Amino acid sequence: MSIAPSMRRSKAFNLANLLTYGRLVAVPAVVGLLFWPEDHWSRWAALAIFALAAITDYLDGYVARAYAQQSSLGRMLDPIADKLLVAACLLMLVADKTIQGWALWAAIVILCREILVSGLREFLAELKVSVPVSRVAKWKTTLQLLAVGFLIAGPAGETVLPGTVLIGTILLWASAILTIYTGWDYLKTGIHHMIDEG
């Protein structure tokens, strides 16, 4: 009996990947709680789950490196989990009007960039071109998670920290600016290889 399938299973269920799976499970949980945006307890519960999910974004990478648990599955799922979590929360926050007015453009920029980069990554992967995650991209993700966290707290957060929504909106704009900057890096690489292929 081949040991290859069991090895693949063990990699699929290592600690680093389990943390990533947890982030994926957090998406419907946070979204479900945000269906009651006027209920402060729902917002606090959504924020607690979101914060735990955001922490796993750092932990899964650390665990994978520290305990040699890197895997192709983990490399694929990690950015997908991040994007699903942020995108789903942004949609819910727009729906409940926590994000409104000009701030909608920041959310649109972030969502459009993620779709663009996902397409470019797929294209570059076919060409066997790897684009490493830059330090600025990591800052972008951190700002996005902080912004969404403040905005999830929203009106509930205002009772504890006046200006919670304003802080979240400012962070959202800051992350949108970094989103454009990092997206341009991917776009330049993609255009370069498209011209070469053409």
C-alpha positions as CSV (number, residue, x, y, z in Angstrom):
1,M,0.0,0.0,0.0
2,S,1.4,3.4,-1.0
3,I,2.1,5.9,1.7
4,A,1.7,8.8,-0.7
5,P,-2.1,9.3,0.0
6,S,-1.6,9.2,3.7
7,M,1.3,11.8,3.4
8,R,-1.0,14.0,1.4
9,R,-3.7,13.7,4.0
10,S,-1.3,14.6,6.8
11,K,-0.2,17.7,4.9
12,A,-3.8,18.7,4.2
13,F,-4.6,18.5,8.0
14,N,-1.5,20.0,9.4
15,L,-1.8,22.8,12.0
16,A,-1.0,25.6,9.4
17,N,-3.8,24.4,7.1
18,L,-6.2,23.9,9.9
19,L,-5.8,27.5,10.9
20,T,-6.5,28.5,7.3
21,Y,-9.6,26.3,7.3
22,G,-10.7,28.1,10.4
23,R,-10.5,31.4,8.6
24,L,-12.7,30.0,5.8
25,V,-15.3,28.8,8.3
26,A,-15.2,32.2,10.0
27,V,-16.6,33.9,6.8
28,P,-20.2,32.6,7.0
29,A,-20.1,33.0,10.8
30,V,-19.2,36.7,10.6
31,V,-21.6,37.3,7.6
32,G,-24.5,35.6,9.5
33,L,-24.0,37.8,12.6
34,L,-23.9,41.0,10.4
35,F,-27.4,40.3,9.2
36,W,-28.4,42.0,12.5
37,P,-26.4,45.2,12.2
38,E,-28.6,47.1,14.7
39,D,-27.9,44.5,17.4
40,H,-24.7,45.5,19.3
41,W,-24.1,42.1,20.6
42,S,-24.2,40.6,17.1
43,R,-21.6,43.2,16.1
44,W,-19.3,42.4,19.0
45,A,-19.7,38.7,18.3
46,A,-18.9,39.3,14.6
47,L,-15.9,41.4,15.6
48,A,-14.6,38.6,18.0
49,I,-14.8,36.0,15.3
50,F,-13.3,38.3,12.7
51,A,-10.4,39.2,15.1
52,L,-9.6,35.5,15.7
53,A,-9.7,34.9,12.0
54,A,-7.4,37.8,11.4
55,I,-4.9,36.5,14.0
56,T,-4.8,33.1,12.2
57,D,-3.7,35.0,9.1
58,Y,-0.5,35.7,10.8
59,L,-0.3,32.4,12.8
60,D,-0.8,30.0,9.8
61,G,2.2,31.5,8.0
62,Y,4.3,31.5,11.2
63,V,3.4,27.9,11.9
64,A,4.1,26.8,8.4
65,R,7.6,28.3,8.4
66,A,8.5,27.4,12.0
67,Y,7.4,23.8,11.7
68,A,8.1,23.2,8.0
69,Q,4.4,22.8,7.2
70,Q,4.4,24.6,3.9
71,S,2.2,23.0,1.3
72,S,0.8,23.8,-2.1
73,L,-2.7,23.6,-0.6
74,G,-1.8,26.1,2.1
75,R,-0.2,28.5,-0.4
76,M,-3.4,28.3,-2.5
77,L,-5.9,28.6,0.3
78,D,-4.2,31.3,2.4
79,P,-4.8,34.3,0.0
80,I,-8.2,32.9,-0.9
81,A,-9.3,32.9,2.7
82,D,-8.1,36.5,3.2
83,K,-9.9,37.7,0.2
84,L,-13.2,35.9,1.0
85,L,-13.1,37.2,4.6
86,V,-12.5,40.9,3.6
87,A,-14.8,40.8,0.5
88,A,-17.7,39.2,2.4
89,C,-17.4,41.7,5.3
90,L,-17.1,44.7,2.9
91,L,-20.3,43.6,1.1
92,M,-22.2,43.3,4.4
93,L,-20.9,46.6,5.7
94,V,-22.0,48.3,2.5
95,A,-25.4,46.6,2.8
96,D,-25.9,48.0,6.3
97,K,-24.7,51.4,5.3
98,T,-21.7,51.4,7.7
99,I,-19.7,52.0,4.4
100,Q,-21.5,54.7,2.4
101,G,-20.9,57.8,0.3
102,W,-17.4,58.3,-1.0
103,A,-16.1,55.4,1.2
104,L,-17.9,53.1,-1.3
105,W,-15.1,53.9,-3.8
106,A,-12.5,52.6,-1.4
107,A,-14.4,49.3,-1.0
108,I,-14.9,49.1,-4.8
109,V,-11.1,49.7,-5.4
110,I,-10.2,46.9,-2.9
111,L,-12.7,44.4,-4.4
112,C,-11.7,45.2,-8.0
113,R,-8.0,44.9,-7.2
114,E,-8.5,41.5,-5.6
115,I,-10.3,40.2,-8.7
116,L,-7.6,41.6,-11.0
117,V,-4.8,40.1,-8.9
118,S,-6.5,36.7,-8.7
119,G,-6.7,36.7,-12.5
120,L,-3.1,37.8,-13.0
121,R,-1.9,35.2,-10.5
122,E,-3.7,32.5,-12.4
123,F,-2.2,33.7,-15.7
124,L,1.3,34.0,-14.3
125,A,1.1,30.5,-12.6
126,E,0.4,29.0,-16.1
127,L,3.7,30.6,-17.2
128,K,5.5,29.3,-14.1
129,V,6.1,32.8,-12.9
130,S,6.1,33.4,-9.2
131,V,5.4,36.9,-7.7
132,P,6.5,37.0,-4.1
133,V,4.4,38.8,-1.5
134,S,6.0,42.2,-0.8
135,R,6.3,43.9,2.6
136,V,3.9,46.6,1.3
137,A,1.3,43.9,0.4
138,K,1.5,42.6,3.9
139,W,0.9,46.1,5.2
140,K,-2.0,46.4,2.9
141,T,-3.6,43.2,4.3
142,T,-3.0,44.4,7.8
143,L,-4.6,47.8,7.1
144,Q,-7.6,46.1,5.4
145,L,-8.1,43.8,8.4
146,L,-7.9,46.7,10.9
147,A,-10.2,48.8,8.8
148,V,-12.8,46.1,8.5
149,G,-12.5,45.3,12.2
150,F,-13.3,48.9,13.2
151,L,-16.2,49.1,10.7
152,I,-17.6,45.8,12.0
153,A,-17.7,47.3,15.5
154,G,-19.5,50.3,13.9
155,P,-22.3,51.7,16.0
156,A,-21.5,49.3,18.9
157,G,-17.9,50.6,18.9
158,E,-19.0,54.2,19.0
159,T,-20.5,53.6,22.5
160,V,-17.0,52.6,23.7
161,L,-14.7,54.6,21.4
162,P,-16.4,57.6,19.7
163,G,-15.1,58.0,16.1
164,T,-14.9,54.2,15.6
165,V,-16.5,54.4,12.2
166,L,-14.4,57.4,11.1
167,I,-11.2,55.5,12.1
168,G,-12.3,52.5,10.2
169,T,-13.1,54.7,7.1
170,I,-9.7,56.4,7.2
171,L,-8.0,53.0,7.5
172,L,-10.1,51.7,4.6
173,W,-9.0,54.6,2.4
174,A,-5.3,54.0,3.4
175,S,-5.6,50.3,2.6
176,A,-7.3,51.2,-0.8
177,I,-4.3,53.4,-1.7
178,L,-1.9,50.6,-0.8
179,T,-4.2,48.2,-2.7
180,I,-3.7,50.3,-5.9
181,Y,0.1,50.4,-5.4
182,T,0.5,46.7,-4.8
183,G,-2.0,45.9,-7.6
184,W,0.1,48.0,-10.0
185,D,3.1,45.7,-9.2
186,Y,1.2,42.6,-10.2
187,L,-0.2,44.4,-13.3
188,K,3.3,45.5,-14.5
189,T,4.5,41.9,-14.1
190,G,1.5,40.5,-16.0
191,I,1.8,43.0,-18.8
192,H,5.5,42.3,-19.2
193,H,4.9,38.5,-19.6
194,M,1.8,39.1,-21.8
195,I,4.0,41.1,-24.2
196,D,6.7,38.4,-24.1
197,E,4.1,35.7,-24.8
198,G,2.5,37.8,-27.5
